[in-house]
Amino acid sequence: MKTKKPTQKQTSVTMKIGQTFPLTIKRLGINGEGVGYFKKQVVFVPGALPDEVVVAEVTDIKPKFAEAKIKKIRSKSPHRITPPCPIYEQCGGCQLQHLQYEQQLVLKRDIVIQSLERHTKLNVDKLTIKPTIGMENPWHYRNKSQFQVGKQKEKIIAGLYGANSHKLIDINDCMVQHQATTEVTNTVKKILDDYNIPVYNEKSGNGVVRTIMTRIGFSTGEIQVVLITAQEKLPRKDLIIEEIQKRLPKVKSILQNINGKKTSLIFGDDTIHLSGEKVIQETLGDVSFELSARAFFQLNPVQTVKLYDLVKDAAALTGKEKVVDAYCGVGTIGLWLAEKAGEVRGMDTIPESIEDAQKNAKRHGYTNMTYVTGKAEKWLPRWVKEGWRPDTIVVDPPRTGLDETFMKTVLQVEPNKLVYVSCNPSTLAKDIQFLSKKYKVEWIQPVDMFPQTAHVECVVKLALK
């Protein structure tokens, strides 16, 4: 028998849209909003901080919670600061610029604890959850920007859609982007404007250029530009290439990616090499990588080194182990571990990433590494069936977490160690609960990969019980 969904009438008897009331903020939510309780109902308030008392105005009512905005702050948090970015509140790309950085680190650890309390049956007080590892300089850390292109009056703009809206905010200077990516994007935008290149309009489906993607190798200074277009034909293509080369000599790789679908996904399946190199080079620690247009690579190279060193510590390889690098991207984690591994096998669903991973392994002279295209939940059972059983599995899945089929296979295979790199505390907690049938948590280390935002990454060491 189907249970009836709770109606708005059932859940909103205590409040209505437009209603105002004082609210004490108890904690920070997973998306960076303040969380309070009004007559036992959860209320999310963007921009509010823990321990603040605000006058909240209800903006939306859902079955299990309400959303509100700040009308007035009656009692301010001692950690509240003035956000340095002039378009911070419009843009929505960052959520925590109004919070002192040291306190961001404290509250990100708290977000991890909240997720574990909500989604697991573990005694969270007995778990080793270490203080969040932060950055000395938490600005200009992002190595890649993907700015949507649009028109404002007759001028071409590029940026991000505003928080909870479909209004494109023109971003000429971003405080979390590497300055070179900002300079390159601004110049490419100007070139498109100078030559009157038609930009894509979502409503009509007309126009060509959708997105400007710019990526820099922090250690090499090499820059890649990808123009994502709605069709293969790019008007005045040769002139655009010529102008990018002339005005931006630092750009080593110019590519075009075609995405003709009505979708929120940025990249399409087909990439055309326009000029320069097909890839750019990047180095992390002693390991160098080739990066193609669609290849996944961590966005904060400074923190990535700390993250991967934690993975290495958790894996504690002796030189004999068979290692699986699941959701491997361009093979960064596998390469980080290869020197101390007996054999590494990795998989990813993006063919270009696997090509890059194979090239990267070959360039470093490793013959003990195999990379294949496909899902982890497909390849791991196949390898086990063929008689190849891993001793250690490292996973770095997308925000959706691990596939249940993959986790069931892990529980059957019983590798001694499982190292979980997570970018979403909620799915991490749910997966830990599933895996807790056979694995115990040795430690959890939060890492701040995205300062000024609500995101928190974790490395978790799990050992077979």
N, C-alpha and C positions, 0 to 999 in steps of 0.2 A: 504494500500500500504506500502510495507517495505521500510524503508529508508536505503540508502546505507551506509555501514560503511566507515568512513573516511580512505583513504589509506595513507600509509606512505609518498607517494609523496606529497599529499595534505598538510600534517601537518609538514613535515620536510623541507619545502622550505628554512627555515632560518638557518638550521644547518645540519651537517652530522656527522656520527660516526668518531671519531678521531680528530674532530675540537676542537680547544682550544680558550678560551676567558675569560676575567676577569668577575667575577660574585660577586655581593654583596649579602650576605646571609641575608634574611629578618627575617626568623623564623625557629623554629624547627618543623619538620614533626612528624606525629604520630608514625613513626617507628624510630625516633631519628636522622633522616638525616637532613642536612641543606637544606633549600628551598630558591631558588633565581629565578629571572625572566630574561630571555634573549630574547629581542624583543617580550615581552608579553607572552612568552612560559615558563611554569613552568619547573624548572630544580631541580632534587633531587640530593644532593651530600652527600653521607655517610661520616661522620667524620667532616664535616664543621659545624661551630657554628654561631648563629645569630650575626650580626654586623661584621663578618669577610669579607674581600675581598680576594677571591681565584682565581687562574687561574684554570679553570675547563676544563677537557677533556671529551667529550661526549663518553659514552660507549654503550648507547642504546637509541633508539627513539621509543616512543609509540604514539598512536593517540592523547592522551591528555597531555603528558608530556615527558620529556627526563631525562635520568639518566647520571650522570657524576662522574668522580673521581677527587680528588685534585691533580693537578700537582705541585702547589706551593701555599703557603699562603703568600699573600702580606701584609695583615694587620690582625694581630692576635686578637682574643677576649681576654679581660683582665681576663676572667674566664677560659681560656684554661690551663690545667695542664698536666703533664706527667702521663699517666695511670700506676698504680703500678703493674698491672698484666703483666708478660712477654709474654703471648700468647694472650693478649687482641685483637689484630687486626686479628689474625688467627681464633680465636674461634667463635666470633660472638654472644656468649651467652649474653654478655653485650654490650650496645651501647653508654654509656655515661661516661665511666671511665675517659675520657679526659676532662670532665667538672666538675668544682668545685661543691661540693654537694649542697651548699646553692642555687646556680644558677639552679641546676637540679630541685629543688623544685619550683622555680619561673617559669621555662619554662614548667613544667608539668601542672601547673594551666593554663598557656597560651594555651596548647594543648586542654584542656577542653573548654576554651573560643572559640578557633578556630572551634571546632566541633559543638558547639552550633550555632555559626554564619553561618556555612555552611549548617547545616541540620535542623535548626528551623526558624520559623518566629517570634520568641520572641525577645523582646528588651533586648538584652544581657546586656547592660549597666545598666539596672534596676534590674537585678538578683543579689541575694546575693551569690557570689562565694568566699568562704573563702580561705585564704592562705593554701597551701599544708602542711599537717602534716607529718613531716619527722622523722628520727631516730637519736638518739644520736650517735650510732655507726652503720654506714650503711654498714657493712661488716659481712660475715659469718652468715647471717640471715636465709638462706634456710634450712628447715628441711628435704628436700627430694631431692635425685638426681636420675636421670634416664639416665644412660650412655650406649650408644650403644657399642657393643663389636665387635672387628674386629681383623685383623692380620696385623702387620707391619713386613715384612720379615717373620721370624719364631716366632716372639714375639706377645703375645696377648695384645691388647691395649683396652682401654675403654674411651669414651668421647663423644663429640658432633660433628656434622658435621659442617664444616667451613661455614662462611657466604657466601650465594649464591653458594655453591658448594656441592659436595657429597664426599668430602675428610674428613675422620674421623680424628679429632684432639685428640690426646692422652692427657688426663687431669689428671695429678698427684697431682695437688694442685689447688683448686678453691677458689678464694677470697670471693665469695658470698655464698658458701656452709658451713654449720656447719662442723668444722674440723673433727668431729667423722665420718660423712658420707664419707668424703674423705678417711680417714684412712681405713674404712671398705671396701669401693669399691676397693682401691688399693690392699688390702690383698686378697679379693675374686678373683680379676683379677690374682694375683700371684698363687693362688691355682689352678685356671683353667689352667694356663700356666704349672705349675708343673706336673699336671696329663694329660697334652696334650689333654684337652677336645676340641672337634671340635666346632668352632664358626660358626655362620650362615653367609652364603655368599648370598647376595641379588640377584646377577646376576645369579648364578647357582642354587640357592634354596637349596644347600647342607649345612650341618652343623647343629648344635643344639642350642647353647646359643646365643641369640639375644641381650639381655639387662640385665644389673645389676641395680636393683632398691634398694636404701638404704634409710630408713626413721628413724628419731630419734624423740623421745618425748623430747622436750627441758626441761620440768620440771622433767621428770622421769629418763631421761638418757637411756630409753629402746630403743633398735635398732631392726629394722626389715629388713631382706634381702629377696628380691624376685628375683629369676632367671627366666627371661622370655625366654622360649625355643620354637623352631619351631615344636617340637614333644614331646610326653609324655615321651618317653624313654630318660633318662638322663644318659649317660655313667658314670660309677664309682660314682654313686649317693651317696652311703653310705660313700665312702671315702671323697667326697666333704663335706658332712654334718659333718663328724668327724673332718675334718681339720678346718672348720669354727668354730666349737665349741671349738676346742683346741686353735686356734690362736686368736679368737675373743670372749672371754667369755662375753663381753657386749651384744652380739647379743642374744636377747630373742626369736626371731621368725624367722624361716626359711621356705620360701614358694617357690613353683614353679608355674608359670602361663604359660599356653600353648597358643601360637598364631602362628598357621600354615599358616595364610593368607599372601598373598603379599599385604601389607598395610602399611601406615605410622603410623597407630594406634599402640601404644606400647603394650597394654594389649589385651589378648584374653578373651574368656568367662569363661574358666575353670581354677580354682586355686586348687593346691594340697598342703596340709599341710605336710611339710617334717619333721620338728622338732621344739621343744620348744612350745611357745604359738601360737595360731592362730592369735592373735591380740597383739598390744602394747598399753600401756596406755599413755595418754597425759592429762595435766591439763591446762586450760586457766582460769585465775582468780580463782573463787571458783568452777568451773565446770570441771568435769573430763570426758574423752572420751575414748572409745575403737576404735582402728583403724585397719581395715582389709586391705589386700593388695590393693584392687582397690578403696577403699573408698576415696572420695574427702575430703581433709582437707586443710585449708589455709596453704601456704608454709612459711609464716613469722609469727610465733606465737607472737612475741613482738608487731607487728603492728596490728595483728588480735584483740587483746584485745581493742586497741584504736578504731578499726573499729566497733566492736560489741557494744562498749559503745555508739558510735554515733548512731547506729541503735536503741539502747534502748532509747536514748534521743529523737530521732525522733518519735518513736512509742508512747512515753509518756503514757504508759498503766496505768489503774487505778485498775485492778484486775477483771474487768467484761468482757473485750473484747474477742470476738472470733477472733483468729489470724490465717492467713494462712502463712506458711513458704514454699514458692515455690522454687523449685530447691534446696532442703534442705540439700543434702549431708548426713553427719552423724548426722544431727540435731543440729549443733552448734548454729545457730541463735535462733532456737526455744527454746533450753535449756536456752539461755541467757535471753529470754523474759518470760519463763514459770512461774516464781514466781509471776509476776504481771499480768499474762493473765488469763482470765476465761477458755479458751480452746485453744489449739494449734493443728492445723492439717498441716502436711507436706507431700510433695511428691517428688520423684526423680526417674529417669529411671534406676539407677543401684541397683539391688536387694540387693547386699551386703551392700550398704550404708544404705538402709532402715532397714536391720537387725540390723546394728550397731546403727542406730537412735533409734530403739525400745528398744534395750538393754540399751543404754545410758539413755533414759527416765526412764526406770524401775529401774536402779541402783540409780537414784536420787530420787526415790519415787514419781515421778509425775504420777498421774492417769488421768490428763486432757490433755494428748498428744496422738495423733493418727498419724501414719506414714504409707503411702501406696506407692507401686511401680507403676510408670506410669508417663505420662506427665501431667504437670500443666494444659494444655489446655483441657485435658480430665476430670480430677478430679474436677476442680472448677465448671464447669457447672453442673456436676452430683450432687455435694453437694447442690448447689443452688436449683436444681430441687427437691431435697429431703427436702428442707425447711431450710437448714443451710446456713446462710448468714454471711460472715465475716465482722467485723468492721474495721480491719486493715489487709493489705496484705504486707508481706515483700518478695521481690524478689531478688535473687542472681543468675542471669542466666549466661550461658557460654558467650564467646566473641560474639556469633551471636546475642545476645540480646533476647528480649521477642518474643514469637510466637504471630502472629497477632490475631489468634483465642482467645488466652488467654487475650490479651489486650481488645478485643471486649467484652469479658465476664466481665472483670473488669469495663468497662464503663457501662455495663448493671447493674451490682451488686451495683456499687457506694459505695464501702467502704469509710469511712470518711478519712482514711489515707492510703497512699501507700508509703512504704519505699523501695527505689531502690538502691541496692548495685551493682555497675557496674565495670567491668574490661576492658571496651572498650568505650572510649568517643564518638566514631562515632555512634555505635549502641545505646548508651544511648541517644544521642541527637535525633536520629530518633524516638526512642520510646517516648521520652518526647513530641515531636511534635505531635505524634499520640494521646497521653493521654491528651494533652492540651485542647482537646475538652471539657473536664469536670474537669481537674485538673490543679492547679496552683503550680508552684515551690516555696516553702517557702525558701529553701536554698540548696546549693550544697557544699559539703566538700570533696575536693580531699585528698587522703591519699596515701603516698608513700609506697606501699607494696613491691616494687622491686627496691631498690636503685641501681644505676649504669646502669639501663636499661631504655628504653623509656616508659615502662608500667606505667599507673596511674590508681588507683582505686578511685571510688567516692561513697559517700553516699548522696542520694538525698531525701529530705522530700517533698512529694507531698500531697496537701490537696484538698479535694473536693471543687469546687468553690461554 
